[in-house]
Amino acid sequence: FYPPSEGFIENVRAPAQMLQLDWVYGYRGYDTIKNLWVLEKGELLYFVAAVGVIYDRLQETQRHYTEHTEDIQCMELHPKREFVVSGQRAGKTHDTRAHVRVWNVNTLETIAKLGFGECDVGISSVAFSSLNSGLFVAACDQGKEQIMSVWEWKTGGTLLGRVATHQEQLNGLSFHPLDNNLLITFGKN
């Protein structure tokens, strides 16, 4: 911040109050799938830029998850609908690398931060496992080999495995509904 060289600014101190996010306008739907969920209380969950939005249509209020440092590119709701996994694209600085976050839908608290420093370009898709109450999280990187990683997120992010998917463009990822050892990816070709 550089004050004008000519003018009437005498005291150049930071404001006493910080800006606070009040409302998010818009919806990211042009390049994503699985981007809107209805929660148990009827609230809508979606993402815009680097913000996870929980919108209460009846009360006309929003709550915001703001821990991501770059645009959220994918999101998935936990099978018990109490947690969310979201993946962001990579930024230009060390602190804004691509990674995955697991957070509580009620308290908006970050529970786990996964893959920080392991992903190149950004996270193209995320998924919770279904048979073991969502204990595993899978994510695919948008790098050249589309690396898919699987973590046990409740133990602090224990990496269970990584494999290249070799697809041109990966659009989605899902655990098989009857076997947590099988994962399904889909995309272009």
Secondary structure, DSSP 8 states (H G I E B T S, - for coil): ----SSSS-------SS------------SS-SS--EE-TTS-EEEEETTEEEEEETTTTEEEEE---SS-EEEEEE-TTSSEEEEEEB--SSGGG---EEEEETTT--EEEEE-TTT-SSBEEEEEE-STTTT-EEEEEE-STT-EEEEEEGGGT-EEEEEEE---SEEEEEEEETTEEEEEEEEEE-
